[in-house]
Amino acid sequence: GLHLNEKNALKDGKPIPGCLMDFALYLFHNHARLQQNGTGPYFYVPKLEHYEEARWWNEVFVAAQEQLGIARGTIKATCLIETLPAVFEMDEILFELKDHAAALNCGRWDYIFSYIKTLKNHPDRMLPDRQAVGMDKPFLDAYSRLLIKTCHRRGALAMGGMSAFLPAKTPDEDAANKEKVRQDKQREADNGHDGSWIAHPALSDVVNKVYSDAFKPGKTNQLDVIREGDAPVTAADLVETPQGPFTDAGLRSNIRIALQYIEAWLGGLGAVAIYGLMEDAATAEISRASIWQWIKNGAQLDNGETMTADYYRKVKAQEMDVVKAELGEARWNKGRFTDAADLLDKLCLSDGFDTFLTLEAYDRL
């Protein structure tokens, strides 16, 4: 998103947005070869919160195409609808992208993070254990259905979300993970999505079968699924608080995941396999944001404890020992776990809510 700068590239003495740097370099060096190969420069646009951001990106696309002498509309963009504000402006976002709009995508993990961030000052909107917040929850199902209805009415594709499961080491665990992925993708396909994301190519056969079975003969999408018979999705549906437990085990899991992800990010990795799941910035954001939200609102945990800053510190110290034992002393000593723990404390214990952990982490590279 536009929030993260590239500090190594300056314009008039100021760093430029990293996404603009990446876009310009990729387009300049690849557009001709891509078109020769019968495809084109296709982009994902993340983190939008407002249709005016989509308008800005459209102006960037138009200016870039004019500069390079290529036809308007050569660039195609899929917008991630991964913030709570953006779900209320999907029609406007598609309109603003005009000739460049290809699809909208349910960015489920960032969307859950955005739900916490947007409604952080509302105690009645506190999210339960991260593991309990799946796409079967009413607020996420409403988000999926509204995105499909909006896209298909406008002739745009509606992409499903990321399944974070990874292949497992034992046959039984692997079969169980594949079944979880299948159920997740079946729900998406039944809703009317046109495709989806996975975290590992070994899961592609599972997902391809689900979607191939869902498509009508000769079709490669479900644009004909327009959900006309649905009851209108209301604002209340989109912000309905999901029900679920607040557990000590969930707190400990959040600490271990956030700690290991931040340490990996400081070491140059953006996606990391942790406990059989592909963790990225979005999932780590959920973990640290949940801890902050639970502390702020004094969540009552299943072990009888009230979530406080002191209880967080106590549990974090214990879980750091767990992670050290899991990874081994050599890996621990070679890594930046102390730096990661300091940053996690800042993110979880600040009076205010830090908008993105990557902004804080970037200054520590």
Helices and strands as residue ranges (DSSP letters): E 5-11, E 14-17, H 18-36, E 42-45, H 51-68, E 76-81, H 84-87, H 90-97, G 98-100, E 101-106, H 108-118, G 123-125, G 130-132, H 138-154, E 157-163, H 171-191, E 195-198, G 201-203, H 204-214, H 235-238, H 248-266, E 272-274, E 277-279, H 281-297, H 309-327, H 329-334, H 337-349, H 357-362
